């Protein structure tokens, strides 16, 4: 350990951390000794952000270790937090130690420094505060594979004392995990411990060793002993697990075996879903594995009565709403449950509404209209009507008037954009909303969406074309592009659009967006081909994609577009859109077919969901488009 008096013995100004020079580190370490809680807390926060930043350590990190060790021992008010900082500084993948460059890495230097002071930190394992003892165990575990034989023996002996006699079961469970880092495989005997916390830790270690599919006896231990969360708030992460807590680590392990995970989730939810542990686990299965939606939705429905807060209840309802349209036919009981939650003025109404709409329950239409007519002013109306438009396009005669009313009432921002977008579901009935779209364009409320909608309606009036022409001079380049393409589509005059897009595509900005806006122009955009073609080799994947789509749309030929699109195919958002573009071109090149088979038949999800997308899961689209493309005939080879 090194006391603060020696901080000036280190040339901190020559060292760096996440934000440059480390000359501020001495002041921050000194502040840890302050009696003022706020000052010490801010210093610790800063250290977590500079010498350890999002999992990365720096040249200044290792020199700070002996000073932090001293602070952990001599600044007891922050002891647990400083110990955890030491643990995360030394966090590393054990496999990295075998790499040729390991010895020259900042994390190797941190581990070496921590090994030198570890014996002085071992007394923290006897601290009266359980959170300090738990943090100290993580410090002891972090450099386990890098200590000398003597250091290992000393550390193991002390941890074994904790495992045998600590009065807190959670601490004894942590000691078992720490011993495993030293190669002390005691989990088999620990599975018979009288303490459920220790049995759970032992089963978790055994799961990690066995890999999926997991033995039924281990799954049974976790289902029995893991239902109730530890009452403390000190469940720190373990170094090397890449998770934020032991619960997250266990959830990650279980999710690798979906049958085991759902069996555990069923037991945990049946035991009251304490801390929403069962719900979180089931939700993780749905996000990781395909075709488990019916089981997960059923578990969410079973969990609803156990939720203790409106936030938790809303989370379960959102999960049901997210997956319910994947069910062949939701049962009547679930429909009725959702209706009860939706037919209220409480906080649960909105997510229950959306779930009921996604299930296409006819009662949902009545509830949506009643909710929007009530004018709650919570910004949800746009999302509700957009969802209702997708679920009930046949109800255009009832939904379009309500969309018009909300637009007239002054809807703005995302709500206005959602309302305008909903009109796309209603065909010619949507033409009734032309006055409101014109007003949106004039007042610049959801103006881009309104311009596109007016162009798609293909009904030209002098008022509309004049407004679109005016908008081509907007200071918003995205609006300029949308308005120019719509004006060309309605008038047949490509001149203004060609001038607008020549300027947009020649400058800097959202090039991929501008290229995508060319679609309504079709062959009329042919004079822009030189500008489009030069973006086929752009460094940005989205720009290459948009250029390939535009080239196909302008020329009607896929010859030059398909190679670009084929290269972009992958389990990513841009790769999914490339699949759609290939399908539009009617092409499935031989080189992408292995990837298509993976996308089509993988049991795991390959594409994660976009937060709050509300438009179905992208992985479901990935599989559907891959299967569609696999049906496309292979191109004939020349004779």
VEXDREN-2710 file (C-alpha; in Angstrom, 1 decimal):
% VEXDREN-2710
k/r/px/py/pz
1/UNK/0.0/0.0/0.0
2/UNK/1.1/3.6/-0.5
3/UNK/-0.3/6.5/1.5
4/UNK/-1.5/9.8/0.0
5/UNK/1.7/11.4/1.0
6/UNK/3.5/9.5/-1.7
7/UNK/1.2/10.5/-4.5
8/UNK/3.6/13.1/-5.7
9/UNK/6.3/10.5/-6.1
10/UNK/4.5/9.4/-9.3
11/UNK/4.8/11.4/-12.4
12/UNK/1.1/11.4/-13.1
13/UNK/1.3/14.1/-15.8
14/UNK/3.3/11.6/-18.0
15/UNK/0.5/9.0/-17.6
16/UNK/-2.9/8.8/-19.3
17/UNK/-6.4/7.7/-18.6
18/UNK/-9.7/7.7/-20.6
19/UNK/-9.7/11.5/-20.8
20/UNK/-6.1/12.3/-21.4
21/UNK/-3.5/13.3/-18.8
22/UNK/-3.8/11.6/-15.4
23/UNK/-2.6/14.6/-13.5
24/UNK/-6.1/14.8/-11.8
25/UNK/-5.8/11.3/-10.2
26/UNK/-3.9/12.4/-7.0
27/UNK/-6.5/14.9/-6.1
28/UNK/-9.3/12.3/-6.7
29/UNK/-7.6/9.7/-4.6
30/UNK/-7.0/12.2/-1.8
31/UNK/-10.7/13.1/-1.9
32/UNK/-11.6/9.5/-0.9
33/UNK/-10.4/10.2/2.6
34/UNK/-12.7/13.2/3.0
35/UNK/-15.4/13.1/5.7
36/UNK/-17.8/14.8/3.3
37/UNK/-19.8/12.0/1.7
38/UNK/-20.6/14.0/-1.4
39/UNK/-16.9/14.9/-2.1
40/UNK/-15.7/11.3/-1.6
41/UNK/-18.6/10.0/-3.7
42/UNK/-17.9/12.3/-6.6
43/UNK/-14.2/11.4/-6.5
44/UNK/-15.0/7.7/-6.7
45/UNK/-17.4/8.4/-9.6
46/UNK/-14.7/10.2/-11.5
47/UNK/-12.2/7.4/-10.9
48/UNK/-14.6/4.9/-12.2
49/UNK/-14.9/7.0/-15.3
50/UNK/-11.2/7.7/-16.0
51/UNK/-8.8/5.0/-14.8
52/UNK/-11.5/2.4/-15.5
53/UNK/-13.8/3.4/-18.4
54/UNK/-16.4/1.0/-19.7
55/UNK/-14.2/-2.0/-19.1
56/UNK/-11.0/-0.5/-20.2
57/UNK/-7.9/0.3/-18.1
58/UNK/-5.1/2.7/-18.9
59/UNK/-1.4/3.5/-18.2
60/UNK/-2.5/5.4/-15.0
61/UNK/-4.6/2.5/-13.7
62/UNK/-1.8/0.3/-12.3
63/UNK/0.1/3.1/-10.5
64/UNK/-3.2/4.0/-8.7
65/UNK/-3.7/0.5/-7.3
66/UNK/-1.5/0.7/-4.2
67/UNK/-3.0/4.1/-3.3
68/UNK/-6.5/2.7/-3.8
69/UNK/-5.6/-0.2/-1.6
70/UNK/-4.5/2.2/1.2
71/UNK/-7.7/4.1/0.8
72/UNK/-9.8/1.0/1.0
73/UNK/-8.2/0.2/4.4
74/UNK/-8.0/3.7/5.8
75/UNK/-11.2/5.3/4.4
76/UNK/-13.8/2.9/5.8
77/UNK/-16.9/4.9/4.6
78/UNK/-16.0/4.0/1.0
79/UNK/-14.2/0.7/1.6
80/UNK/-16.7/-1.5/-0.2
81/UNK/-16.8/0.8/-3.3
82/UNK/-13.1/1.2/-3.4
83/UNK/-12.6/-2.5/-3.2
84/UNK/-15.0/-3.0/-6.1
85/UNK/-13.0/-0.5/-8.1
86/UNK/-9.9/-2.6/-7.5
87/UNK/-11.7/-5.7/-8.6
88/UNK/-13.0/-4.3/-11.8
89/UNK/-9.6/-2.7/-12.6
90/UNK/-8.1/-6.2/-12.5
91/UNK/-11.0/-7.8/-14.5
92/UNK/-9.7/-9.9/-17.5
93/UNK/-10.4/-12.9/-19.5
94/UNK/-8.1/-15.7/-18.1
95/UNK/-7.4/-16.8/-21.7
96/UNK/-5.8/-13.5/-22.4
97/UNK/-2.9/-14.4/-20.0
98/UNK/-1.6/-16.9/-22.6
99/UNK/-1.4/-14.2/-25.4
100/UNK/2.1/-13.1/-26.4
101/UNK/1.4/-9.4/-25.6
102/UNK/-0.3/-10.0/-22.2
103/UNK/2.7/-8.8/-20.2
104/UNK/2.7/-5.4/-21.9
105/UNK/-1.0/-4.7/-21.3
106/UNK/-2.3/-2.2/-18.7
107/UNK/-4.5/-4.9/-17.2
108/UNK/-1.5/-7.1/-16.6
109/UNK/0.2/-4.2/-14.8
110/UNK/-2.9/-3.7/-12.7
111/UNK/-3.0/-7.4/-11.7
112/UNK/0.7/-7.4/-10.8
113/UNK/0.1/-4.4/-8.5
114/UNK/-2.9/-5.9/-7.0
115/UNK/-1.0/-9.1/-6.3
116/UNK/1.6/-7.2/-4.4
117/UNK/-0.9/-5.6/-2.0
118/UNK/-3.4/-8.4/-1.8
119/UNK/-2.1/-9.8/1.5
120/UNK/-2.7/-6.3/3.1
121/UNK/-6.3/-6.4/1.9
122/UNK/-7.2/-9.9/3.2
123/UNK/-8.2/-8.5/6.6
124/UNK/-11.1/-6.8/4.8
125/UNK/-12.7/-10.3/4.6
126/UNK/-13.4/-9.9/8.3
127/UNK/-15.0/-6.5/8.0
128/UNK/-18.3/-6.2/10.0
129/UNK/-20.1/-4.9/6.9
130/UNK/-21.3/-7.7/4.7
131/UNK/-21.0/-5.6/1.5
132/UNK/-17.3/-5.0/2.3
133/UNK/-16.7/-8.7/2.7
134/UNK/-18.5/-9.4/-0.6
135/UNK/-16.4/-6.8/-2.4
136/UNK/-13.2/-8.1/-0.8
137/UNK/-13.9/-11.6/-2.1
138/UNK/-14.1/-10.2/-5.6
139/UNK/-10.8/-8.5/-5.1
140/UNK/-9.2/-11.7/-4.0
141/UNK/-10.7/-13.6/-6.9
142/UNK/-9.7/-11.1/-9.6
143/UNK/-5.9/-12.0/-9.9
144/UNK/-6.3/-15.6/-8.8
145/UNK/-4.5/-17.2/-11.8
146/UNK/-1.6/-14.7/-11.6
147/UNK/-0.4/-15.1/-8.0
148/UNK/2.7/-16.9/-6.7
149/UNK/2.2/-20.3/-5.0
150/UNK/2.7/-18.6/-1.6
151/UNK/0.2/-15.8/-2.4
152/UNK/-2.3/-18.4/-3.6
153/UNK/-2.0/-20.5/-0.5
154/UNK/-2.5/-17.5/1.8
155/UNK/-5.5/-16.2/-0.1
156/UNK/-7.1/-19.7/-0.3
157/UNK/-6.7/-20.3/3.4
158/UNK/-8.4/-17.0/4.3
159/UNK/-11.3/-17.5/1.9
160/UNK/-11.8/-21.0/3.2
161/UNK/-12.3/-19.5/6.7
162/UNK/-15.0/-17.2/5.3
163/UNK/-16.7/-20.1/3.5
164/UNK/-16.7/-22.2/6.7
165/UNK/-17.8/-19.6/9.2
166/UNK/-19.2/-16.3/7.8
167/UNK/-22.6/-15.6/9.5
168/UNK/-24.2/-14.3/6.2
169/UNK/-25.1/-17.1/3.8
170/UNK/-24.7/-14.8/0.7
171/UNK/-21.1/-14.1/1.8
172/UNK/-20.4/-17.9/2.2
173/UNK/-21.8/-18.4/-1.3
174/UNK/-19.5/-15.7/-2.6
175/UNK/-16.5/-17.4/-0.9
176/UNK/-17.4/-20.6/-2.7
177/UNK/-17.2/-18.8/-6.0
178/UNK/-13.9/-17.2/-5.0
179/UNK/-12.5/-20.6/-4.2
180/UNK/-13.5/-21.8/-7.6
181/UNK/-11.4/-19.1/-9.2
182/UNK/-8.4/-20.7/-7.4
183/UNK/-9.2/-24.2/-8.7
184/UNK/-10.8/-25.4/-5.5
185/UNK/-13.8/-27.4/-7.0
186/UNK/-16.0/-27.7/-3.9
187/UNK/-19.4/-27.3/-5.6
188/UNK/-20.3/-31.0/-5.6
189/UNK/-20.2/-31.1/-1.8
190/UNK/-21.8/-27.6/-1.6
191/UNK/-24.9/-28.8/-3.4
192/UNK/-25.8/-30.6/-0.1
193/UNK/-25.3/-27.5/2.0
194/UNK/-28.1/-26.6/4.3
195/UNK/-27.9/-23.0/3.0
196/UNK/-29.9/-22.3/-0.2
197/UNK/-27.6/-19.4/-1.1
198/UNK/-24.6/-21.8/-1.1
199/UNK/-26.5/-24.5/-3.0
200/UNK/-27.5/-21.9/-5.6
201/UNK/-23.9/-20.7/-6.1
202/UNK/-22.7/-24.3/-6.3
203/UNK/-25.4/-25.1/-9.0
204/UNK/-24.5/-22.0/-10.9
205/UNK/-20.8/-23.0/-11.0
206/UNK/-21.7/-26.5/-12.0
207/UNK/-23.9/-25.2/-14.9
208/UNK/-20.9/-23.1/-16.2
209/UNK/-18.7/-26.2/-16.1
210/UNK/-21.2/-28.6/-17.7
211/UNK/-22.6/-26.4/-20.5
212/UNK/-26.0/-26.9/-22.1
213/UNK/-28.1/-29.0/-22.1
214/UNK/-28.0/-28.8/-18.3
215/UNK/-28.5/-31.8/-16.0
216/UNK/-32.0/-32.0/-14.5
217/UNK/-30.7/-32.1/-10.9
218/UNK/-28.8/-28.8/-11.3
219/UNK/-31.9/-27.2/-12.9
220/UNK/-34.0/-28.4/-10.0
221/UNK/-31.6/-26.9/-7.4
222/UNK/-31.7/-23.5/-9.2
223/UNK/-35.5/-23.6/-9.5
224/UNK/-35.9/-24.4/-5.8
225/UNK/-33.2/-22.2/-4.3
226/UNK/-33.1/-19.3/-6.8
227/UNK/-36.7/-18.1/-6.6
228/UNK/-36.1/-15.6/-3.8
229/UNK/-33.5/-12.8/-4.4
230/UNK/-31.0/-12.0/-1.7
231/UNK/-32.4/-9.2/0.4
232/UNK/-29.2/-7.1/0.3
233/UNK/-28.3/-4.6/-2.4
234/UNK/-24.6/-5.7/-2.6
235/UNK/-24.8/-8.4/-5.3
236/UNK/-21.7/-7.1/-7.0
237/UNK/-20.6/-8.5/-10.4
238/UNK/-17.9/-11.1/-10.5
239/UNK/-14.7/-10.3/-12.5
240/UNK/-14.7/-12.2/-15.8
241/UNK/-18.5/-12.7/-16.1
242/UNK/-19.2/-9.7/-18.3
243/UNK/-22.5/-9.1/-16.4
244/UNK/-23.7/-6.5/-14.0
245/UNK/-24.6/-8.9/-11.2
246/UNK/-24.7/-12.6/-10.2
247/UNK/-28.4/-12.7/-11.2
248/UNK/-27.5/-11.5/-14.7
249/UNK/-24.8/-14.1/-14.9
250/UNK/-27.2/-16.9/-13.9
251/UNK/-29.9/-15.6/-16.3
252/UNK/-27.3/-15.7/-19.1
253/UNK/-26.3/-19.2/-18.3
254/UNK/-29.8/-20.5/-18.1
255/UNK/-30.8/-18.8/-21.3
256/UNK/-28.3/-21.0/-23.2
257/UNK/-30.7/-23.9/-22.5
258/UNK/-34.2/-22.6/-23.3
259/UNK/-36.0/-25.7/-21.9
260/UNK/-34.1/-25.4/-18.6
261/UNK/-34.7/-21.7/-18.5
262/UNK/-38.4/-22.0/-19.0
263/UNK/-38.7/-24.7/-16.5
264/UNK/-37.0/-22.5/-13.9
265/UNK/-39.0/-19.5/-14.9
266/UNK/-42.2/-21.5/-14.4
267/UNK/-41.2/-22.4/-10.9
268/UNK/-40.0/-18.9/-10.0
269/UNK/-43.2/-17.3/-11.3
270/UNK/-45.3/-20.0/-9.5
271/UNK/-43.4/-19.0/-6.3
272/UNK/-44.6/-15.4/-6.6
273/UNK/-42.1/-14.0/-9.2
274/UNK/-40.2/-12.3/-6.5
275/UNK/-38.1/-9.4/-7.9
276/UNK/-39.6/-10.4/-11.3
277/UNK/-36.9/-13.0/-11.6
278/UNK/-39.0/-15.5/-13.4
279/UNK/-40.4/-12.9/-15.8
280/UNK/-36.9/-11.5/-16.7
281/UNK/-35.7/-15.1/-17.4
282/UNK/-38.7/-15.9/-19.6
283/UNK/-38.3/-12.6/-21.5
284/UNK/-34.6/-13.4/-22.0
285/UNK/-35.6/-16.7/-23.6
286/UNK/-37.9/-15.0/-26.0
287/UNK/-35.2/-12.6/-27.1
288/UNK/-32.6/-15.3/-27.5
289/UNK/-34.6/-18.2/-29.1
290/UNK/-37.1/-18.5/-31.9
291/UNK/-40.5/-20.1/-31.6
292/UNK/-40.7/-19.9/-27.8
293/UNK/-43.2/-17.1/-27.9
294/UNK/-46.3/-19.1/-26.9
295/UNK/-44.6/-20.4/-23.7
296/UNK/-43.3/-17.0/-22.8
297/UNK/-46.6/-15.2/-23.3
298/UNK/-48.3/-17.8/-21.1
299/UNK/-45.7/-17.3/-18.4
300/UNK/-46.1/-13.5/-18.6
301/UNK/-49.9/-13.9/-18.2
302/UNK/-49.3/-16.1/-15.2
303/UNK/-46.9/-13.5/-13.8
304/UNK/-49.3/-10.5/-14.0
305/UNK/-51.0/-11.1/-10.6
306/UNK/-47.6/-11.2/-8.9
307/UNK/-46.3/-7.9/-10.0
308/UNK/-45.9/-5.5/-7.1
309/UNK/-45.5/-2.2/-8.9
310/UNK/-47.1/-0.5/-11.9
311/UNK/-43.7/-0.4/-13.6
312/UNK/-43.3/-4.1/-13.3
313/UNK/-46.8/-4.8/-14.4
314/UNK/-46.4/-2.6/-17.4
315/UNK/-43.2/-4.4/-18.3
316/UNK/-45.0/-7.7/-18.4
317/UNK/-47.9/-6.3/-20.4
318/UNK/-45.4/-4.8/-22.9
319/UNK/-43.8/-8.2/-23.3
320/UNK/-47.2/-9.8/-24.0
321/UNK/-47.9/-7.1/-26.5
322/UNK/-44.5/-7.6/-28.2
323/UNK/-45.0/-11.3/-28.8
324/UNK/-48.7/-11.9/-28.9
325/UNK/-49.0/-11.6/-32.7
326/UNK/-46.5/-14.6/-32.9
327/UNK/-49.2/-16.8/-31.4
328/UNK/-51.3/-18.9/-33.7
329/UNK/-54.4/-18.0/-31.7
330/UNK/-54.2/-16.4/-28.2
331/UNK/-56.7/-18.1/-25.9
332/UNK/-59.9/-16.3/-24.8
333/UNK/-58.7/-16.0/-21.2
334/UNK/-55.7/-14.0/-22.2
335/UNK/-57.8/-11.7/-24.3
336/UNK/-60.1/-11.1/-21.4
337/UNK/-57.2/-10.5/-19.0
338/UNK/-55.8/-7.8/-21.4
339/UNK/-59.2/-6.3/-21.7
340/UNK/-59.5/-5.9/-18.0
341/UNK/-56.2/-4.1/-17.7
342/UNK/-56.9/-1.9/-20.8
343/UNK/-60.4/-0.9/-19.7
344/UNK/-59.3/1.4/-17.0
345/UNK/-57.9/4.8/-16.5
346/UNK/-54.8/3.5/-14.7
347/UNK/-51.1/3.3/-15.7
348/UNK/-51.6/-0.2/-17.1
349/UNK/-54.1/1.0/-19.8
350/UNK/-51.6/2.0/-22.5
351/UNK/-49.5/-1.2/-22.7
352/UNK/-52.6/-3.4/-22.3
353/UNK/-54.3/-1.4/-25.1
354/UNK/-51.4/-2.1/-27.4
355/UNK/-51.3/-5.8/-26.5
356/UNK/-55.0/-6.1/-27.1
357/UNK/-54.6/-4.3/-30.5
358/UNK/-51.7/-6.6/-31.5
359/UNK/-53.9/-9.6/-30.7
360/UNK/-56.6/-8.2/-33.1
361/UNK/-59.3/-8.5/-30.4
362/UNK/-62.3/-6.6/-31.9
363/UNK/-62.9/-4.9/-28.5
364/UNK/-59.5/-3.2/-28.9
365/UNK/-60.8/-1.0/-31.7
366/UNK/-63.6/0.3/-29.5
367/UNK/-61.2/1.0/-26.6
368/UNK/-58.7/2.8/-28.8
369/UNK/-61.4/5.0/-30.2
370/UNK/-62.7/5.7/-26.8
371/UNK/-59.2/6.5/-25.4
372/UNK/-58.3/8.8/-28.2
373/UNK/-61.7/10.6/-28.1
374/UNK/-61.1/11.2/-24.4
375/UNK/-58.1/13.4/-25.3
376/UNK/-55.8/12.1/-22.6
377/UNK/-53.0/14.3/-23.9
378/UNK/-50.4/11.7/-22.9
379/UNK/-48.9/11.3/-26.4
380/UNK/-50.0/7.7/-26.7
381/UNK/-52.8/8.4/-29.2
382/UNK/-50.6/8.3/-32.2
383/UNK/-49.0/5.0/-31.3
384/UNK/-52.5/3.5/-30.5
385/UNK/-54.0/4.6/-33.8
386/UNK/-50.9/3.5/-35.8
387/UNK/-51.1/0.0/-34.1
388/UNK/-54.9/-0.1/-34.7
389/UNK/-54.4/0.8/-38.4
390/UNK/-52.1/-2.2/-38.9
391/UNK/-54.4/-4.5/-37.0
392/UNK/-57.7/-3.2/-38.4
393/UNK/-57.2/-1.7/-41.8
394/UNK/-60.8/-2.7/-42.6
395/UNK/-61.9/-0.1/-40.0
396/UNK/-60.7/2.9/-42.1
397/UNK/-64.1/4.6/-42.0
398/UNK/-63.8/4.8/-38.2
399/UNK/-60.0/5.4/-37.8
400/UNK/-59.4/8.0/-40.5
401/UNK/-61.8/10.5/-39.0
402/UNK/-60.1/10.1/-35.6
403/UNK/-56.6/10.6/-37.1
404/UNK/-57.9/13.7/-38.9
405/UNK/-59.4/15.1/-35.6
406/UNK/-56.1/14.6/-33.8
407/UNK/-54.1/16.3/-36.6
408/UNK/-56.5/19.2/-36.6
409/UNK/-56.2/19.4/-32.8
410/UNK/-52.5/20.2/-33.3
411/UNK/-50.6/16.9/-32.8
412/UNK/-46.9/17.4/-33.3
413/UNK/-43.6/15.5/-33.2
414/UNK/-43.5/11.8/-33.1
415/UNK/-47.3/11.6/-32.5
416/UNK/-48.0/13.5/-35.6
417/UNK/-45.6/11.4/-37.6
418/UNK/-47.3/8.2/-36.3
419/UNK/-50.7/9.5/-37.2
420/UNK/-49.6/10.4/-40.8
421/UNK/-47.9/7.1/-41.1
422/UNK/-51.0/5.2/-40.1
423/UNK/-52.8/6.6/-43.1
424/UNK/-50.7/4.3/-45.4
425/UNK/-52.9/1.3/-44.2
426/UNK/-56.2/2.7/-45.6
427/UNK/-55.8/3.0/-49.3
428/UNK/-58.1/5.6/-51.0
429/UNK/-60.0/6.2/-47.8
430/UNK/-56.9/8.0/-46.5
431/UNK/-57.5/10.7/-49.2
432/UNK/-60.1/12.2/-46.8
433/UNK/-57.2/13.4/-44.7
434/UNK/-55.6/15.5/-47.5
435/UNK/-56.6/18.8/-45.9
436/UNK/-54.8/17.8/-42.7
437/UNK/-51.8/16.6/-44.6
438/UNK/-51.6/19.9/-46.4
439/UNK/-51.8/21.7/-43.1
440/UNK/-49.0/19.5/-41.7
441/UNK/-46.8/20.4/-44.7
442/UNK/-47.6/24.1/-44.4
443/UNK/-47.0/24.3/-40.7
444/UNK/-44.1/21.9/-40.7
445/UNK/-45.7/19.4/-38.4
446/UNK/-44.5/15.9/-39.5
447/UNK/-43.8/17.6/-42.8
448/UNK/-41.6/14.9/-44.2
449/UNK/-44.1/12.2/-43.6
450/UNK/-46.9/14.5/-44.9
451/UNK/-44.9/15.2/-48.1
452/UNK/-44.4/11.5/-48.8
453/UNK/-48.0/10.7/-48.1
454/UNK/-49.3/13.4/-50.4
455/UNK/-47.0/12.1/-53.2
456/UNK/-48.1/8.5/-52.6
457/UNK/-51.8/9.6/-52.8
458/UNK/-51.1/10.5/-56.5
459/UNK/-53.8/13.3/-56.5
460/UNK/-52.4/16.5/-57.7
461/UNK/-53.9/19.9/-56.9
462/UNK/-52.4/23.3/-57.4
463/UNK/-52.3/23.9/-53.6
464/UNK/-50.5/20.6/-53.0
465/UNK/-47.9/21.0/-55.8
466/UNK/-47.2/24.6/-54.9
467/UNK/-46.6/23.7/-51.3
468/UNK/-44.3/20.8/-52.3
469/UNK/-42.4/23.1/-54.6
470/UNK/-42.0/25.6/-51.9
471/UNK/-40.7/22.9/-49.5
472/UNK/-37.9/22.0/-51.9
473/UNK/-36.3/25.2/-50.7
474/UNK/-36.6/24.3/-47.1
475/UNK/-33.6/24.6/-44.8
476/UNK/-34.2/21.0/-43.8
477/UNK/-32.5/18.9/-46.5
478/UNK/-34.5/15.8/-45.6
479/UNK/-37.8/17.7/-46.2
480/UNK/-36.3/19.1/-49.5
481/UNK/-35.7/15.6/-50.7
482/UNK/-39.1/14.2/-49.7
483/UNK/-40.9/17.2/-51.2
484/UNK/-39.0/17.1/-54.4
485/UNK/-39.7/13.4/-55.0
486/UNK/-43.4/13.9/-54.3
487/UNK/-43.6/17.0/-56.6
488/UNK/-42.1/15.0/-59.4
489/UNK/-44.5/12.1/-58.8
490/UNK/-47.5/14.4/-58.9
491/UNK/-46.6/16.7/-61.7
492/UNK/-44.5/14.5/-63.9
493/UNK/-42.0/17.4/-64.1
494/UNK/-38.6/16.1/-62.9
495/UNK/-36.8/19.4/-63.2
496/UNK/-37.1/20.7/-59.6
497/UNK/-36.4/17.3/-58.2
498/UNK/-33.3/16.8/-60.3
499/UNK/-31.9/20.2/-59.3
500/UNK/-32.7/19.4/-55.6
501/UNK/-31.1/16.0/-55.5
502/UNK/-28.1/17.0/-57.6
503/UNK/-27.3/19.5/-54.8
504/UNK/-28.1/17.1/-52.0
505/UNK/-26.1/14.2/-53.4
506/UNK/-23.1/16.4/-54.3
507/UNK/-22.8/17.8/-50.7
508/UNK/-22.4/16.3/-47.3
509/UNK/-25.2/15.1/-45.1
510/UNK/-27.5/12.1/-44.8
511/UNK/-26.6/10.7/-48.2
512/UNK/-28.3/7.3/-47.7
513/UNK/-31.5/9.1/-46.8
514/UNK/-31.4/11.3/-49.9
515/UNK/-30.7/8.2/-52.1
516/UNK/-33.7/6.5/-50.5
517/UNK/-35.9/9.4/-51.3
518/UNK/-35.3/8.9/-55.0
519/UNK/-37.6/5.9/-55.1
520/UNK/-40.8/7.7/-56.2
521/UNK/-39.1/9.2/-59.2
522/UNK/-38.2/5.9/-60.9
523/UNK/-36.7/6.4/-64.3
524/UNK/-37.1/10.1/-64.2
525/UNK/-34.1/10.2/-61.9
526/UNK/-31.8/8.8/-64.7
527/UNK/-29.8/12.1/-65.1
528/UNK/-28.7/11.5/-61.5
529/UNK/-27.1/8.1/-62.2
530/UNK/-23.5/9.4/-62.1
531/UNK/-24.1/10.7/-58.6
532/UNK/-25.8/7.5/-57.5
533/UNK/-23.2/5.2/-59.0
534/UNK/-20.3/6.9/-57.2
535/UNK/-21.9/5.9/-53.9
536/UNK/-21.9/2.2/-54.7
537/UNK/-18.4/2.0/-53.2
538/UNK/-19.0/4.3/-50.2
539/UNK/-17.4/3.4/-46.9
540/UNK/-20.8/3.6/-45.1
541/UNK/-22.8/0.4/-45.5
542/UNK/-26.2/2.2/-45.4
543/UNK/-25.0/4.5/-48.2
544/UNK/-23.9/1.6/-50.4
545/UNK/-27.3/-0.1/-49.8
546/UNK/-29.3/3.0/-50.6
547/UNK/-27.2/3.6/-53.8
548/UNK/-27.8/0.0/-54.9
549/UNK/-31.6/0.3/-54.3
550/UNK/-31.7/3.6/-56.1
551/UNK/-29.8/2.2/-59.1
552/UNK/-32.2/-0.7/-59.4
553/UNK/-35.2/1.7/-59.0
554/UNK/-33.9/4.1/-61.7
555/UNK/-32.7/1.6/-64.3
556/UNK/-35.0/-1.4/-63.7
557/UNK/-31.8/-3.6/-63.9
558/UNK/-30.4/-5.4/-61.0
559/UNK/-27.1/-6.3/-62.7
560/UNK/-24.9/-3.8/-60.8
561/UNK/-27.0/-3.6/-57.7
562/UNK/-27.1/-7.3/-56.8
563/UNK/-23.3/-7.7/-56.1
564/UNK/-23.5/-4.7/-53.7
565/UNK/-26.6/-6.0/-52.0
566/UNK/-25.2/-9.6/-51.7
567/UNK/-22.1/-8.3/-50.0
568/UNK/-24.2/-6.5/-47.4
569/UNK/-26.4/-9.5/-46.5
570/UNK/-26.0/-10.3/-42.8
571/UNK/-27.9/-10.5/-39.5
572/UNK/-27.8/-6.8/-39.1
573/UNK/-30.3/-4.0/-39.8
574/UNK/-28.6/-3.1/-43.0
575/UNK/-28.3/-6.7/-43.9
576/UNK/-32.0/-7.2/-43.4
577/UNK/-32.8/-4.4/-45.7
578/UNK/-30.4/-5.8/-48.3
579/UNK/-32.4/-9.0/-48.2
580/UNK/-35.6/-7.1/-48.9
581/UNK/-33.9/-5.3/-51.8
582/UNK/-32.7/-8.6/-53.2
583/UNK/-36.3/-9.9/-52.9
584/UNK/-37.6/-6.8/-54.8
585/UNK/-35.1/-7.6/-57.5
586/UNK/-36.1/-11.2/-57.6
587/UNK/-32.5/-12.3/-57.1
588/UNK/-30.9/-14.8/-54.7
589/UNK/-27.2/-15.1/-55.7
590/UNK/-25.6/-18.4/-55.0
591/UNK/-23.0/-16.9/-52.7
592/UNK/-25.7/-15.7/-50.2
593/UNK/-27.6/-19.0/-50.0
594/UNK/-25.6/-20.5/-47.2
595/UNK/-26.3/-17.4/-45.1
596/UNK/-30.0/-17.5/-46.1
597/UNK/-30.2/-21.1/-44.9
598/UNK/-28.7/-20.0/-41.6
599/UNK/-31.1/-17.1/-41.3
600/UNK/-34.1/-19.3/-42.2
601/UNK/-33.4/-22.3/-40.0
602/UNK/-31.4/-21.1/-37.0
603/UNK/-33.1/-22.0/-33.7
604/UNK/-31.5/-18.9/-32.1
605/UNK/-32.4/-15.3/-32.9
606/UNK/-29.8/-13.7/-35.1
607/UNK/-31.0/-10.1/-35.1
608/UNK/-31.9/-8.3/-31.9
609/UNK/-34.9/-6.1/-31.4
610/UNK/-34.8/-2.4/-31.9
611/UNK/-35.9/-0.7/-28.6
612/UNK/-39.6/0.4/-28.7
613/UNK/-39.8/-0.5/-32.4
614/UNK/-43.5/-1.5/-32.1
615/UNK/-43.4/-3.0/-35.6
616/UNK/-42.6/-6.6/-35.0
617/UNK/-39.3/-8.3/-34.3
618/UNK/-36.6/-7.8/-36.9
619/UNK/-35.4/-11.4/-36.5
620/UNK/-38.8/-12.6/-37.5
621/UNK/-38.5/-10.5/-40.7
622/UNK/-35.0/-11.8/-41.2
623/UNK/-36.2/-15.4/-41.2
624/UNK/-39.3/-14.7/-43.4
625/UNK/-37.3/-12.8/-46.1
626/UNK/-34.6/-15.5/-46.0
627/UNK/-37.2/-18.2/-46.6
628/UNK/-38.7/-16.2/-49.3
629/UNK/-35.4/-15.8/-51.1
630/UNK/-34.6/-19.4/-50.8
631/UNK/-37.6/-20.1/-53.0
632/UNK/-36.2/-17.9/-55.8
633/UNK/-34.9/-20.0/-58.6
634/UNK/-31.1/-20.3/-58.9
635/UNK/-29.8/-18.3/-61.9
636/UNK/-29.1/-20.4/-64.9
637/UNK/-25.5/-20.9/-65.8
638/UNK/-24.5/-20.1/-69.4
639/UNK/-24.4/-23.2/-71.7
END
